[in-house]
Amino acid sequence: MKLLIEQGRVIDPASGRDEVADIAIAAGRIVAIGKAPGSFTPDRRLNAAGCIVVPGLIDLCARLGEPGNEHARMLESEVGAAIAGGVTSLVCPPDTDPVLDEPGLVEMLKMRAERLHQSRVLPLGALTRGLAGEQLTEMAELTEAGCIAFGQADAPLINTQVLHRALQYASTFGYAVWLRPQDAWLGAGVAASGAIASRMGLAGIPAAAETIALQTLLELLRAFGAGHAGSPRVHICRLSSAKGVALLRQAKAEGLNITADVSINSLHLSDEDLGYFDSAARLLPPLRQPADRQALSDALADGTIDALVSDHTPVTADAKTLPFAQAQPGAAGLELLLPLALRWGQAPGGPGLRRALQAITSGPAHVLGAALGSLQASLGRLTEGGMADVCVFNPQARWPIDPAQLRSQGAATPFARQEATGQVRFALVGGQVAFEA
């Protein structure tokens, strides 16, 4: 189908484009931005007047509940939530049930996702079998099956020898390693250490739980040599502390091959939002102090942190209707990624609209890099000849964040009862309209 997106404000953070223009699409690709060729006759016109047209959003951390909950059709609901939020590509962590440590599981997940014709699902393979941290997976086979990188999700990798071997192997074959730094013993609490956790009687997780693990990882990276052609590519997932930001900033200044992301939860909330033991705010990593939140915001604004993620984790009402320490950590986020990015970018003193959009489009595309294969030149950007993954949203539309209205089967969120600004009207994947409000 030939499509013409008409009269939208086209913003492409990757190129700096910002203008009112039409986008002509044919055979799944962008034919022209600006004025369609004279011979171009669209089969359908999408009115984008008053809307902003951007590359399809890329979310680097969204759990889909499958493998493991096929009986509940979790994949359908969570991918549906993604595309409704303008997320056209997403990375799912390997902590599924069973764990994504076998090629057959990865192939099945990708096949089922492709049949939905909605968001692209990019599986993150398990770095160790069963995420147990003892035996490395067959990374080559998992890559052939469709994995874009390898990680441990929220499972700490205790054995530093295994971690060192994993980095060696990954660097040899050009694979990226994605890790959320957390010390296994210090990270065993349920809330960030501080006055609020102490007052509430909650077991604390100090910032050192993050920085000790991060420092260990950085020292191993330094052993390979900063800027060395064979140095491993490492991505830090969901950084949560000001001290962690300082270590990341230093590592980048040294030239280490490292990127990082932060979740919408840590960017907007702090431990003050735990309220009266609000289990919706039971998250991993835990919400830290306001000073940490500010440091994360500053680092995302100046590019030290490369991407903003939803950290979407569908948790059922039953798993949240428990005492805080026993409630399952996690929150819905796919449909909130865009409005919360806009809220951050356009807040007083914020970095602006372009940086906010960059953090959810070209920023995550840069993190994925060569793992995208033939899509590397297209995803996260709007370019003539590129794949037509496009998000069209109304930046003025306001809507209440009501968990009952979210598409996810696990819709608990600490942002409930707040107002969101920015709503998706159309989402295109490969030139096909995958969502229409």
N, C-alpha and C positions, 0 to 999 in steps of 0.2 A: 504494500500500500504506500502511495505517495502522500505525505503529510506536509502541511504548511502551518507552522506556528507563527501567528501573526501579531505584530505590534506589541511584543513583550520587551521589557528591559532586559537585555541579554548581558549577563555578568559572567565572565570567565576568569576566575582569579589566576589561572595558570598563565594567561597571556596578557592580563590587564584590561581586556575588552570590557567596556561598560557603555552600552548604547541601546537605543530603541531600534530594534531590527526584526526582520522576519528570519525564520530558519526553515529551509526547505530540506525535506528528508525523503530519500528513496532507497529501496533495497536495503534498509536497515542502517544507512549511513547518511551523514550530513552532506547534502549536495552544495548548499550555499548558506552563508550567513550575511544578511543585509538585504539583497534583492535577488529573488529567485530568477534563474535563467528564463528567457522568453519562451522556451519550449516546454517549461515545467508546468504541468497541469495537475494540481493536487486532487487526490480522491477524497480528502477530508481536510478541512481547515479548523485549526484550534485557536480560538480567540484568547489571546494572552494579554489583552489591553488591561493596564493597571496591575499586571503581575510581573514577577521577576522570573527569568528563565536562566537556569544554571545547569552545570553538569549534574548528572544523577549522583546523589550522595553516596559516599562509601563509608561503611561502618566497620571498624576493625575489631569489634567485640560484641557479638550478639549470639546468645545461646538459643537454639531452636527446639530443644526438648526431644530431638531425635538424632541418632537411634535411641530407642528406649520408651517412647510413648506413641508408637504408631497407632495403637488402639484408640487414642484420643485425637488423632489427626492433628497433632501439635505442629508438624511442619507446615501444614496448610494455614493454620491460624497465625503462626509467627511470621512466616514469609508474607502473609497478607498484611500483617501489621507493618512490616518493613516497607512494602511498596506503597502503602497508604501514607507513610511518613516520608516518601520521596527517596528512600534508600534503595538504590538499584543494584548495589553490590554489597555483600556483607561477608565478614569472616566469622566462622563459628569455631569456638574453642574445642579441644578434643575431649573434654570431660563429659562425654555422653555415656550412655549405658546400653551396650558396652562401649568402652573407650575407643576412639578412632586410632587404633594401632594396627589395623589390618587393611590391606588394599580393598578387599571385598566390601567392607563397611563404607569406605570412602566412596567407592564407585556407586554403591546403592544410594547413598545420600545425594550425590550429585545427580544421578539419574532421576530420582524422585523429585528433586528440586527443579530440574529442567522441564519436567512434564507439567509443572505448574505455570510456566511461562510468565513468571513474575521476577523477583529479584535474583541476581546471580549469587549463588552460594559458593564461597571459597573456603574449603575446609582447612583447618589448621591441624596437622597431624600430631600425634603424641610423640614426644621426644624419647620417652622411655616406655617400655611395655607396661600396660596397665597404669601408667603414670606413677609407678612404684619407685622410680628413681634408681633402679638397679641395672637394667639391661636396655641398651639402646634398641630402638625399633629399626626396621629395614627402611631407612629414609629414601633410598633410591626407588623402591617399589611403591612406597606411599606417594612419592612425587609423581611417578607415572600414573598413579590412580587419580591424581588431581589435587594433592595437598600443596599449598603455596608456601608453607614454612612449618616449623616444628616448635612445640612448646609444652608446658606442663600445666597450663590453666592455673588453678589455685593450689596445686599440689607442690609443696616445696621440694627442691632437689637437694637433699641433704649431703650426698656424697660428692665432694668437690672433684674427686678423681673421675667420676662418671661425667660430671659437668665439663671437665677439661677435655675428656675424650669426645664428648658430643660436639664441643666447639671445634676440635681438630677435624673431625669427620665432616661437619657442616662446611667448614671453610674449604676443605679439599674439593668438595663437589658444588660449592656455590650456593648452599642452602642457608636460609636465615633462621636464627634461633630467637623465639619470642618467650620472654620470661617476666613474670611478676615477682619482683624481689621480695622475699619474705622468709625470715628465719623461722624454722619449724617450731622452735620452743618458745621464743619470745612472741611469736605470732599466734599463740594458742588462745588468746582472749576473745572478747566479743565486742569491745568498743575501744576507741583510741584512749590511751592513757592520758590522764589529766584530771582537773578538778571535777569536771562533770561526771566522768566515769567513777571516780572515787566517791562522790556524793551519792550516786545511784547504786553503789555497791556492785558495779560490773567489773569483771576481770579485764584488765587493760592490755592493749597492744601498743607498746611504745614505738616511737618513730625509728628507734634503733633496730626494730624488727625488719624494717625496710632497708635502712642504710647499711647494716652489717652485710646483708645478702647482696646488696648492690655493690658495696665496696669489694667484696670477694669476686664478683663477676667482673668488675672493672680491672682488678689486678690480673685476673686470668687473661683478659683482653690485652692488657699492656704487655704481657709475655709474648704475644704474637707480633708486637710492634705496631705503633700508631701509624696509620696511613699505608701500611704494607699491603701489597696487592693480594696476599693470601690471608689477610686478617678476616676473622669471622664477622658476619653481619648480625648484629644483635638489636632486637627491638624490646624496649622496656614497656611493659603493659601496665596501665593504670597507676601511674606514679601518684603518691598521695601526701608527701610531706615536703616542707620547705628545705629540710636537710637533704632529702633525696634530689630536689631540684638543683641544689648547690653542687652535688656530686655529678649530676648529669651535665651541668653547665661546664664544669671543669673538664669532664671527659670529652665533650665536643671541642673545647678549646685545644685539647691535646691532639685532636684529629682522629680519635677512636671512631670506628665504624659503627655508630650507634644512633638509634632514633627512639622516640618515646611517645606515649599518648597519655591522656588523662580522661577520666569519665565525667559525664555531665553531673553526676552526683557530687564528686569532690570539687568540681569547679564552682558549684552554686551553693553547696550546703556545708555546714560544719557540725561539730558535736553539739552545738547549741540547739540543733534541730532534732535531737533525740526526744525532746519533749518529756512527756510522762511515759517513758519506756515505750515509745512508738515503734512497734516492730517493723513498720514500713521503712524505717531508717536503719534497720539492721542490714549492713552492707559489708562487702569485702571488695577493696580495702575499706577499713572503717572511716567514718567521717572524722576528720581531725579538727584542729583549732582554726579560728578565723585567720590567723597569721599564715597557716599552711595554705588555706584556700586562696589568699591573696598572692602568695608566692607562685602557686600553680597558675593562677590567672595571668600573672606577669610573664611567666615562662611560656605560656601558650601564645601570648600576644607578641613576644619578641622572637618566636620561632625556636626557642630552646626545646619546647615540647612541640612535636610535629603535627599531632592530630587530636581531635576530640572524638570520643566514642560514647555510644549509648550505654555500654555495659549491660545490655538487655539480658535479664535473667528471669524467665517466667516462673513465678512462685504462686502456688495455689493459695486460696484464702485459708484453707485448713492449716497449711504450713506456716502461715503468718499469724493465725489466731492462737498464739501461744505466748508464754512469758518471753520477754525480750531475748534472754540468753539462749532459749531453746528454739526460737523462731528460725526458719531457714533464711539465710542471707540472700539478698538479691532484690531487684526491682525491674519493672517494665521500663523500657526507654526508647524503643525504636520509633514510636510516633512522636516522641518528645525531643529527639536529637535536633531537628531543624529549629523549632521555636526556642529551645534553650540555647542553641548557638547564637540565634539572633538576639536573644535577651542579653547575652554576654557581650556581643559585639557592639550593640547599640546602647548599652548602659552609659550613664555619665562617666566620662573618663575612659570608656571602653575603646578597643582598637579599631572599631568601625565595621561596617557591613562586609567589606571585601575580605578582611582577615577572618571574620567569623565564617564566611563561606569557604575560604581556603582551607580552614581546619577540618572541614567535612567533605572536601572534594579533592583538590590537587595535593593537599597535605598527606592524607592517607594513601593516595595513589603513589606518591613518592616513596612512602614506607614500603609498599608492596613491590615496587620497582619491576625488575626483570621477571619476578614470579608470575606476573600477569601475562607473560608470553606475547602473543600477537595483539593482545588488548592494551599493552603498555602505552602505546601511542594515542589511545583513545579515552580510556577511563579517567575520570577526574578532570576532564577538559572538554571544551567545545571547539572543535576544529573541523574545517572542511575536509571531507574524505574520511573522517573518523567515525567510529561507531556511535550511533545516535542513542546514547543513554542520557536522558534529559529529565529534569525536574522543573515544573512550572508551579509557582506558589504565589498566593496573595499575601503580601507582607503586612497588610492592614487587618486581615481577618483575625478576630479575637474569638477564642472559644475556651470554655471551662475544662480543666483537666479533671475528668470524672472517670475513675477506674472502670465503672460499669459500661462506659462508652468506648473504651479502648478495645482494639481487636484481639489483643493477646489473651491467651487463656490464663495467664498469670499476670494480672494487671495491677498488682500492688505497686504503689509508687509514693515516695515521700513528697512528691509535688502535687498530690491530690488536693483539690479545692483551690488551687491557684489558677490564674488566668494565663493562657498561652496566646501569643501573638505570632501569626504566620501559619498558613494552612495550605497544604498541597492541593492543587486543582487537577494536574495531570502528572503522570510519571510514565516515561517511555523507556523501554528496555529493548535495545536492538531495533529501534525504529517502530516498535509496536506499542500501542497504548496499553500498558499493563494496569494502570489505575486511573480512574476518572471520578472526581468528587461528584 
